[in-house]
Amino acid sequence: MYRMAARASPFGASQIVLNDEVIALIYLGRLDEAREIARELKGRSGPDLRASIEVAAHNWAAVESTAVVDAAAVDLDRRLGGLNHLASAQAARGALAAASATFGRAEAAAHQVSDLQWGEDGARRGRLMLAVASGGAIPLPPDEWARDTSTVTLLTRGLRAAIAGDRIQAQRLLNAARGRPRRELVWQGATPALLEARIEALAGRWRDAARILQPIASQRGEVVWYPAGMWEVRWFLADAFEHLGHADSAAAYLERGLSDPSPGWEETERHGIAWPLAHRRLVLLYARMGRIEDAKRHWQTFAATYRTPDAEVQPLIAEARAALASAEGMAKSARR
């Protein structure tokens, strides 16, 4: 459709059409084509979309080296994109504390401008994802957001409360968000469902949590302003299946996250957090199931991606290495 529009225009493809064509190609995983079109972008979106392409390609070094975060070089909304891409790349190489600090910079910058709620909340959700995916190695950020009464922030605060184990507060914030006009809730995507699933799990109802999230996790993604994030949905669905004793189902949804062509541009800041740690989690799952070759395959990717890990995440690396070694030892004993 975008290419037809460009051919129909006597002036050639507009920057908006090129911009949208690049986004569509990223969704499809056709990254070489996206790079080719992105070279023609001349406006503010060029650097941001070129970084999004490299995030989808897992080319983390390129993302980190080219992210535009200098306040003097770009306007604020482009700088926010640069900061979020930088945080994603830092997390991907294992520098989770640096990523958390970068998300903090993005949140503080977005707070200065009233119409950049997407940037502020994206940074907050990134910090929540760091805490979740690292298993608490990176602590939850404090809830300093009570003055912001927007629907998206009510849900973000609810997610934080649920992750912290405060079911009463999480339910109160979910109820408040659901009382907002429908037109506001539409833009929240699957976030209310994710929060509801977390609340069910806090009550011990893991089967209900899985029932809520499974139809969402089977989709390709969300195209809304404030997505829950398919990684967050699949990550917690895997938690639910593990609690229910279905390690194979947990692994299947994590594999789905790794095999989808790319994250939506709305959640690229979280892809660098979840992608390597999903490989680590699959090492543990497959080692437990005795699927040694699968565990080794994911270990190799995880170890190669975490190039400069923080001291805080060294125990995560050691746990995966030990699980693989134990599973290999048990397999050798069984053969003997």
N, C-alpha and C positions, 0 to 999 in steps of 0.2 A: 504493500500500500504506500509506504513512504517513497519507494523508488518510482512508483507510478506518479506520485505527486511531483517528484523532482522533474520527471520527463515532461509533465504537463505544464510546468512553469516556464514562461519565456525567459525568466532570469536565472534558471537553474535551481538547484536545491537550496532552500533557505537554511540558516543555521539551526532553526528549531527542528526542521525535518531531519537534518543530519544528526542532531542531538538525540532525537527519538529513535532513529534507526540504530544508533550505537547501543542504546539501552536495550532495544529488542534483540540485537545480536548477542549482547552479554547474557540475556536470559536464555538464549538458545545454545549458549556455549560455543558460538562461532567466533572465536576470539581473534583469529587472524583477519577476518573480514572487518570486525569491529575496530581493530587497530588501523586498518587502511582508511576507514571512514573518519576515524577520530583525528587523523592528520589534517583533515580539512576544517576542523573546528577552530575558530579564531576567537571566540568570546570567552567569557568567564568559565563556562562549563568544560572547556577543553582539558585543562590539567586534572580536574576532578574525575571526569569520565575516563581519561587515560589511566589514572590510578585505579579506578574501579575494574578496568580490564585486567590489570596486573594482579589485583586481589583475586579475581575469578581464576586467573592462571596460576595462582599460588606462587607468584614471582615476588616473594616478600622483600628481597633485597632491593629490587627496582622500586617497589612501593615506598620503602623507607627512605631511599636516596632521593626520590623525586617529589615527595609530599611537600606541597607549598603551605607553609605555616607562618611565614614572616608577615607580621601585621602591616608592614610598610609596602609589601609587594602586592597584596590582594585585598579585596573587600572582605567583609566579615563572613558572609555566608560561604564564600569559597575557602576562606581560612578554616572554617569549621569542618568542611569536607576534608581538607588536608590534615587537620588534627585527628579526625576520626580514622582516616586511612593510616596515618602514622601509628596510632594506638593499635590498630589491627596488625600491622606488620611487626611492631615490637612484641606483641603477645605471641605471634606465630614463631618467633625465634626463642621464646621462653623468657623474655624480659617482662614478666607480668606486672611487677611493681612500677616499672617505667610506663607501661601501658595504662595502668590505673591513674598515674599522675597526668598523663596526656589527656585522658578522658576528663579529668578534673579541669584542665585548662580549657578544653572545649566547652564544658558546661558553664564555666565562669564567663567565657567570651559570649556564648549565646544568651546568657542572662541579661546582657546589656541591651538586647534588641527584642522588643515585644513580639515580632512576627517570626522569630526563629525558634519557636517552641520545638519544632522537629529536631533541631540540632541539640538543644538542651536535653530533651528527653532521650535522644539517641545515646548521648554520652552517659546519662544515668543508667540506662539499660545495659550499656557496655560494661559499666562497673559491676552491676549485678551479675552479669554473665561471667565476669572474671571470678567472682566469689564462688559461683555455682560450679563452673567447670574445673576450677582448681581444687575443689573439695575443701574450701576454707583456707587454703594457703594464702590467698589474698582476702583480707577481711571485707565484710560488707561495708559499704559507705554509710555514714550516719544519716538518719532521716532528718535532713535539714530543709525539707521541701514543703512544710505545712502551709506556708503563706501562699503557695501556688495552688489554687483551687480548680485548675483546669481538669477536664475529664481525664486527659492522658496522664497527668501527674497523680490523680487519685489512684489510677490503676498501677502506676509505677510504685507508689508508696505501698499499695496493697501487695504487690509482688515482693517488695522488700520485707514486709511484715511476715508474709507466708514463708519466705526463705529463712527468716530468723526464727520461725516457729511460733509466731504470735497469731493464732487462728482467729481470735476474737477481733483484733484490729484489722486483719486481712478481710474478714467478712464485712466489717463495718464499712471499709473503703470500697469494697465491691458493690455493696448495696447503694452507697452514695453515687458511684459512677453509673450504675444501672438506672438511677433515677433521673439522669440527664436526658435531654431531647434525643430522639432516635437519630437525627442527622449527625449528632456528635458521636454517637456510639458506632455508627457505620464506619467511621474513619479509624476506629480502634482495632479493626480486624479481629484476630483470634485472641487478643489479650484478655478480655473478660473470661473466655473459656479456659485459658491457661491458668488464670488466677483461681477460678472455681475448682479446677482439677487439683491445684495445690492445696486448697482448703479441704477438699475431700480427703486427700492423702494425710493431712494433719489429723484428721479424725479416724485414720486407719482404714479408710475406704479406698484402697488402692485399685480395686476392680472398677469402681465408679470413675476414678481418675483416668484409667486407661480407656474406658468407654467414651469419655468426653473428648479425649485427645486423638484417638486413633483415626477418625475420619479427617481431621485437620492435617495430621502428619502424613496422610497418604496423598495430599495435594502437592503441587509443585511449589507454591508459594503464595504470598499475599501481595496485592497491589493496593495498598492504602497508605495514608500518611504516617500512621503510628502502628506498624506491624508488631505482633508478638514476637515474630522471628521464628522461622521454621527450625532453626537449630535449637532454640529454647524449648519449642514444643516437642521435638523428637528426643531431646536430651531428657526431659522430664518423663516422657512416655517410656523411654528405656528404663528410667528409675522404677516406674510402676511395674513394668514387666519383670524386672529383677526381683522386686518384692513379692511378686506373684509366682516366682519360680520358673519364669519363662525366659531363660537366658538367650535362647535362639531368637525370640521375637525382639528382645532388646537389641541384639546385634543387628537384626535386619533393619531396624529403623535408623541406627547409627550408620550402617552401610548406605542406606538411602540418602542420608545427608551428605556423605562423601561422594556418591556417584552422580547426584544431580549436577547438571552442567555448570551451574553457578548460582550464587545467592542473588537475590534481588538487590538492586542498587540501594534500596531503603535499609538494608541490614548488612552492608559490607563491613561496617565497623566491628561487627561481632564474628565475622567469618574467621579471622585470624586467631581469635580466641578458641573457638570450638574445633576447628579443623584438625590441628595437631593433637589436641587432647581427646578427640574422638578416636583417633588412631590408637592412642594409649589405652583408652577404655576398651577398645576391641582386643588389644593384646590380653588384657585381664579376662575378658569374657571367653575368648577362644581358648586360652590356656586352661581355663576351668572346664571347658567342654572337651578338652583333649584334641582340639583342631590345631595341631602344632604349626603346620605350614601357613595357615591363615594368621596365626598369632605372630609368626616370624615376619610375614609380609608387612603387617601393620607396625611392628616394632622397628623395622628398617626405615619406614617412612617417618615415624615419630622421632627416632634418634637423629635422622638426617635434618629434620626441620628445626628441632630445638638446638640451635647452634650455640647460643650463649645464654643458657638458662640461669635464672636467679637461684640464690641459695635456698629460697623458700620452696622452690619446686624440685629440688634435688631428691627429696623423699618420693615424689611421684615417679620420677625416672627410675629410682632404685626399686620401687615396688613392681613396676612393669618388668624390669629386667629379671628380678627374682622370680616372678610368676612364670615367665617364659622358661627360665632355667629349670624350675621345679617341674613344669609340665614335660620338658624334654627328658629330664631324669626319670620321671615316672614312665614315659613311653619306652625308654631304653630298658628299664627293669621289666616291663611287661613283655617286650620282645624276647628278653633272655629267659 
